[in-house]
């Protein structure tokens, strides 16, 4: 398949929009505990949607999964479990920091670890070919351009973080809670940091599950959809960790009644909104997989940076829409826009580096 880095960027933009938007329907769920709507969202995001899409896009899906190497299965599920823990704390970071700052802090760590560690690990401990890719990354113009784009992305995340700290200084506690009901800066930064580090394991899961993707192609799957079979395995691990925690909270908080108690109209609305959030969430990795295949194999790890950048861009735009920055100074709002624009520029720098590699 011929690489097309700028088409890959377009797919990543759609995926970033989905990831930056999935929490929006969840904000409208009423009278359900967090763990209740998160579990319903997860059933749609990590079980229903991946299997439905994989069956549609992957010929002989069950044969692909059955014949895949056991090591790829075990590692993909393991990293999915770790990612699931990060996903749990990510939900908490949005609760405590809001969509704009919560996304920026968590995904800043996620982008750094998820982008840079896989090629470093593969280069140092993998095959001679992987070592050669690492050397080219550090010494040739295309690779250095990709690294420059990653650095610009980190700079954009840093600017968004500065805007968040400025918001903390400028607003009263009452003003913060008007837009983010449970705003707690210290607690939010702690869970967002944990979330970012653990969430980066999704990138490791995709790397570990590559043999599944390659077998999928050999069985007739169009390459642009080859990651859909891998997502089924990774998200199974993610669902296990999320479902276990949510059911534990249902027991501890006695919130099992959320699923059946209340006016019928409200219940239908809550189920629909939670499931909609899950379907939107899954859309991020459906388009991520497409974007990664179009970016080319040389520096495919850089897909993670582009994905993270677009998520932060759209989450900040939603934060502006929901008035999370109301009451802040024009300087702080300028920082927000500067961070968004820097992140957008970073995606094109990374894309250009991949374009140079294809030539």
C-alpha positions as CSV (number, residue, x, y, z in Angstrom):
1,X,0.0,0.0,0.0
2,X,1.4,3.4,-1.0
3,X,1.9,5.7,2.0
4,X,0.1,9.1,2.0
5,X,1.2,11.0,5.1
6,X,-1.2,13.9,4.6
7,X,-4.2,11.6,4.2
8,X,-2.9,9.9,7.3
9,X,-3.0,13.3,9.1
10,X,-6.6,13.8,8.0
11,X,-7.6,10.4,9.4
12,X,-5.8,11.2,12.7
13,X,-7.7,14.5,12.8
14,X,-11.1,12.7,12.6
15,X,-9.9,10.3,15.3
16,X,-8.7,13.2,17.4
17,X,-12.1,14.8,17.1
18,X,-13.8,11.6,18.2
19,X,-11.4,11.2,21.2
20,X,-11.8,14.9,22.2
21,X,-15.5,14.8,21.9
22,X,-16.6,11.4,23.5
23,X,-17.0,12.9,27.0
24,X,-19.5,15.5,25.7
25,X,-22.5,13.2,25.7
26,X,-21.5,11.8,29.1
27,X,-21.8,15.3,30.6
28,X,-25.5,15.2,30.0
29,X,-26.2,11.9,31.8
30,X,-28.4,12.7,34.9
31,X,-28.7,10.9,38.3
32,X,-26.2,8.2,37.5
33,X,-23.0,7.7,39.4
34,X,-19.8,8.0,37.4
35,X,-19.1,4.3,37.5
36,X,-22.5,3.5,36.1
37,X,-22.3,5.6,32.9
38,X,-18.6,4.7,32.5
39,X,-19.5,1.0,32.4
40,X,-22.3,1.4,29.9
41,X,-20.0,3.6,27.8
42,X,-17.3,0.9,28.0
43,X,-19.6,-1.9,26.9
44,X,-20.2,0.1,23.7
45,X,-16.6,1.3,23.3
46,X,-14.6,-1.8,24.2
47,X,-16.8,-4.7,23.3
48,X,-19.7,-4.0,20.9
49,X,-18.2,-1.5,18.5
50,X,-14.7,-3.2,18.1
51,X,-16.3,-6.6,17.3
52,X,-18.9,-5.2,15.0
53,X,-16.4,-3.2,13.0
54,X,-13.8,-6.0,12.9
55,X,-16.4,-8.5,11.6
56,X,-17.4,-6.0,8.8
57,X,-13.8,-5.1,7.8
58,X,-11.8,-8.3,8.5
59,X,-12.4,-11.4,6.3
60,X,-12.0,-14.6,8.4
61,X,-11.7,-12.6,11.6
62,X,-12.1,-15.6,13.8
63,X,-9.4,-17.5,11.9
64,X,-7.1,-14.5,12.2
65,X,-7.5,-14.4,15.9
66,X,-7.2,-18.2,16.3
67,X,-4.1,-18.5,14.2
68,X,-2.3,-15.4,15.6
69,X,0.9,-16.0,17.7
70,X,0.1,-16.5,21.4
71,X,2.8,-14.0,22.4
72,X,1.0,-11.2,20.4
73,X,-2.3,-12.1,22.2
74,X,-0.8,-12.1,25.7
75,X,1.1,-8.8,25.2
76,X,-1.8,-7.0,23.5
77,X,-4.2,-8.0,26.4
78,X,-1.5,-7.2,29.0
79,X,-0.9,-3.7,27.6
80,X,-4.7,-3.3,27.2
81,X,-5.1,-4.0,30.9
82,X,-2.6,-1.3,31.8
83,X,-4.1,1.1,29.3
84,X,-7.5,0.4,30.9
85,X,-6.2,1.5,34.2
86,X,-4.9,4.7,32.6
87,X,-8.3,5.2,31.0
88,X,-10.0,5.0,34.4
89,X,-7.8,7.7,35.8
90,X,-8.3,9.7,32.7
91,X,-12.0,9.9,33.4
92,X,-11.1,11.1,36.9
93,X,-8.7,13.7,35.5
94,X,-11.5,15.2,33.4
95,X,-13.8,15.2,36.5
96,X,-11.3,17.1,38.5
97,X,-9.6,19.4,36.0
98,X,-12.2,19.8,33.2
99,X,-11.9,18.8,29.5
100,X,-9.3,21.4,28.6
101,X,-6.7,21.1,31.4
102,X,-7.4,17.4,32.1
103,X,-6.8,16.4,28.5
104,X,-3.6,18.5,28.2
105,X,-1.9,17.1,31.3
106,X,-2.9,13.5,30.8
107,X,-2.2,13.4,27.1
108,X,1.1,15.3,27.5
109,X,2.6,12.4,29.4
110,X,0.8,9.9,27.2
111,X,2.2,11.4,24.0
112,X,5.7,11.5,25.3
113,X,5.9,7.9,26.6
114,X,3.7,6.5,23.8
115,X,5.7,8.1,21.0
116,X,9.3,7.8,22.1
117,X,9.5,4.6,24.1
118,X,8.4,2.1,21.5
119,X,11.1,3.0,18.9
120,X,13.8,3.3,21.6
121,X,12.9,-0.1,23.1
122,X,12.6,-1.8,19.7
123,X,15.9,-0.3,18.5
124,X,17.9,-1.3,21.6
125,X,16.3,-4.7,22.2
126,X,14.8,-5.7,18.8
127,X,16.1,-6.8,15.4
128,X,19.0,-5.2,13.4
129,X,16.3,-3.7,11.2
130,X,14.7,-1.9,14.2
131,X,18.1,-0.7,15.3
132,X,18.7,0.7,11.8
133,X,15.4,2.5,12.0
134,X,16.4,4.1,15.3
135,X,19.7,5.2,13.9
136,X,18.0,6.8,10.8
137,X,15.6,8.5,13.1
138,X,18.4,10.2,15.0
139,X,20.7,11.0,12.1
140,X,18.8,11.5,8.9
141,X,16.7,14.6,7.8
142,X,13.3,12.8,7.7
143,X,13.8,11.3,11.2
144,X,15.1,14.6,12.7
145,X,12.1,16.4,11.2
146,X,9.7,13.9,12.9
147,X,11.5,14.5,16.2
148,X,11.3,18.3,15.7
149,X,7.5,17.8,15.2
150,X,7.3,15.8,18.5
151,X,9.2,18.6,20.2
152,X,6.8,21.2,18.8
153,X,3.9,19.0,20.0
154,X,5.4,18.9,23.5
155,X,5.8,22.7,23.4
156,X,2.1,23.1,22.5
157,X,1.1,20.9,25.4
158,X,3.3,22.9,27.7
159,X,1.5,26.1,26.5
160,X,-1.9,24.5,27.2
161,X,-0.6,23.6,30.7
162,X,0.6,27.2,31.3
163,X,-2.9,28.4,30.4
164,X,-4.4,25.9,32.9
165,X,-2.1,27.2,35.7
166,X,-3.0,30.8,34.8
167,X,-6.7,29.8,35.1
168,X,-6.0,28.4,38.6
169,X,-4.5,31.7,39.7
170,X,-7.1,33.9,38.2
171,X,-10.4,32.2,39.1
172,X,-12.0,31.9,42.5
173,X,-13.0,28.4,43.8
174,X,-16.6,29.2,43.1
175,X,-15.9,30.2,39.5
176,X,-13.9,27.0,38.8
177,X,-16.8,24.9,40.1
178,X,-19.3,26.7,37.9
179,X,-17.6,25.0,34.8
180,X,-16.1,22.0,36.5
181,X,-18.2,20.9,39.4
182,X,-15.5,18.8,41.2
183,X,-12.5,21.0,40.4
184,X,-9.4,19.9,42.4
185,X,-6.0,20.9,41.0
186,X,-3.7,18.8,43.1
187,X,-5.8,15.6,43.0
188,X,-6.5,16.2,39.3
189,X,-2.8,16.6,38.4
190,X,-1.9,13.4,40.3
191,X,-4.5,11.2,38.5
192,X,-3.8,12.9,35.1
193,X,-0.1,12.1,35.5
194,X,-0.9,8.5,36.3
195,X,-3.4,8.4,33.4
196,X,-0.9,9.7,30.9
197,X,1.8,7.2,31.7
198,X,-0.5,4.2,31.8
199,X,-2.5,5.3,28.7
200,X,0.7,5.2,26.7
201,X,0.5,1.4,26.9
202,X,-2.0,1.4,24.1
203,X,0.8,2.3,21.7
204,X,2.8,-0.6,23.1
205,X,-0.2,-2.9,22.6
206,X,-0.5,-1.9,18.9
207,X,3.2,-2.6,18.4
208,X,2.9,-6.0,20.2
209,X,-0.2,-6.8,18.2
210,X,1.4,-6.1,14.8
211,X,1.7,-9.9,13.9
212,X,-2.1,-10.0,14.2
213,X,-2.4,-7.1,11.8
214,X,0.0,-8.8,9.3
215,X,-1.9,-12.1,9.5
216,X,-5.2,-10.1,8.9
217,X,-3.7,-8.6,5.7
218,X,-2.6,-12.1,4.6
219,X,-6.1,-13.3,5.0
220,X,-7.4,-10.6,2.7
221,X,-8.0,-7.6,4.9
222,X,-7.5,-4.2,3.2
223,X,-4.3,-2.8,4.8
224,X,-6.0,0.4,5.9
225,X,-8.3,-1.8,8.2
226,X,-5.6,-4.2,9.3
227,X,-5.5,-2.8,12.9
228,X,-9.2,-3.5,13.6
229,X,-8.4,-7.2,14.5
230,X,-5.7,-5.9,16.9
231,X,-8.1,-3.5,18.6
232,X,-10.4,-6.3,19.5
233,X,-7.7,-7.9,21.6
234,X,-6.3,-4.8,23.2
235,X,-9.7,-3.4,24.1
236,X,-10.7,-6.8,25.7
237,X,-7.9,-6.2,28.2
238,X,-9.0,-2.6,28.6
239,X,-12.6,-3.6,29.2
240,X,-11.6,-6.2,31.9
241,X,-9.8,-3.6,34.0
242,X,-12.5,-0.9,33.6
243,X,-15.4,-3.3,34.2
244,X,-13.8,-4.7,37.4
245,X,-13.3,-1.2,38.8
246,X,-16.7,0.0,37.9
247,X,-18.5,-3.0,39.4
248,X,-16.4,-2.6,42.5
249,X,-17.6,1.0,42.8
250,X,-21.2,-0.1,42.1
251,X,-20.9,-2.4,45.1
252,X,-19.1,0.1,47.4
253,X,-21.4,3.0,46.5
254,X,-24.5,0.9,46.2
255,X,-25.2,2.4,42.8
256,X,-26.4,-0.7,41.0
257,X,-29.9,0.8,41.1
258,X,-28.7,3.4,38.5
259,X,-29.3,0.8,35.8
260,X,-32.9,0.2,36.5
261,X,-34.2,3.0,38.8
262,X,-35.8,6.2,37.7
263,X,-38.3,7.5,35.1
264,X,-38.3,5.5,31.9
265,X,-37.5,8.5,29.7
266,X,-34.5,9.4,31.8
267,X,-33.2,5.9,31.8
268,X,-33.5,5.6,28.0
269,X,-31.7,8.9,27.7
270,X,-28.9,7.9,30.0
271,X,-28.3,4.6,28.2
272,X,-28.4,6.3,24.8
273,X,-26.0,9.1,25.8
274,X,-23.6,6.6,27.5
275,X,-23.6,4.3,24.5
276,X,-23.2,7.2,22.1
277,X,-20.1,8.4,24.1
278,X,-18.7,4.8,23.7
279,X,-19.3,4.7,20.0
280,X,-17.7,8.1,19.5
281,X,-14.8,7.0,21.7
282,X,-14.2,3.9,19.6
283,X,-14.1,6.1,16.5
284,X,-10.8,7.5,17.6
285,X,-8.9,4.2,17.2
286,X,-10.8,3.2,14.1
287,X,-9.4,6.3,12.4
288,X,-6.1,6.0,14.3
289,X,-5.5,2.6,12.7
290,X,-6.3,4.0,9.2
291,X,-4.0,7.0,9.8
292,X,-1.2,4.9,11.0
293,X,-1.3,2.7,7.9
294,X,-1.3,5.7,5.6
295,X,1.6,7.4,7.4
296,X,4.0,4.6,6.3
297,X,6.1,2.1,8.2
298,X,9.3,4.1,8.5
299,X,8.2,6.3,11.4
300,X,4.7,4.9,12.1
301,X,5.3,5.4,15.9
302,X,4.9,9.2,15.2
303,X,1.2,8.5,14.6
304,X,0.8,8.6,18.4
305,X,2.0,12.2,18.6
306,X,-0.3,13.4,15.8
307,X,-3.2,11.6,17.5
308,X,-2.5,13.1,20.9
309,X,-2.1,16.6,19.4
310,X,-5.5,16.5,17.7
311,X,-7.2,15.2,20.8
312,X,-5.8,18.1,22.8
313,X,-6.8,20.6,20.1
314,X,-10.4,19.4,20.0
315,X,-10.7,19.0,23.8
316,X,-9.6,22.5,24.3
317,X,-12.1,23.7,21.7
318,X,-14.8,21.9,23.6
319,X,-13.5,23.4,26.8
320,X,-14.0,26.9,25.3
321,X,-17.4,25.9,24.1
322,X,-18.4,24.8,27.6
323,X,-17.1,28.1,29.1
324,X,-14.4,26.4,31.1
325,X,-12.2,29.5,30.5
326,X,-15.0,32.0,31.4
327,X,-13.7,34.7,33.7
328,X,-10.0,34.3,32.7
329,X,-7.9,37.1,31.3
330,X,-7.4,37.8,27.6
331,X,-3.7,36.7,28.1
332,X,-4.8,33.3,29.4
333,X,-7.2,32.8,26.5
334,X,-4.5,33.8,24.1
335,X,-2.3,31.1,25.7
336,X,-5.0,28.5,25.0
337,X,-5.2,29.5,21.3
338,X,-1.4,29.6,21.0
339,X,-1.2,26.1,22.4
340,X,-3.9,24.9,20.0
341,X,-2.2,26.5,17.0
342,X,1.2,25.1,18.0
343,X,-0.2,21.6,18.2
344,X,-1.8,21.9,14.8
345,X,1.6,23.0,13.4
346,X,3.3,20.0,15.0
347,X,1.1,17.6,13.2
348,X,2.1,19.0,9.8
349,X,5.8,19.0,10.8
350,X,5.5,15.3,11.7
351,X,3.6,14.6,8.6
352,X,6.2,16.4,6.5
353,X,9.0,14.2,8.1
354,X,7.0,11.1,7.1
355,X,6.5,12.5,3.6
356,X,10.3,13.0,3.2
357,X,10.8,9.4,4.4
358,X,8.5,8.1,1.6
359,X,10.7,9.8,-1.0
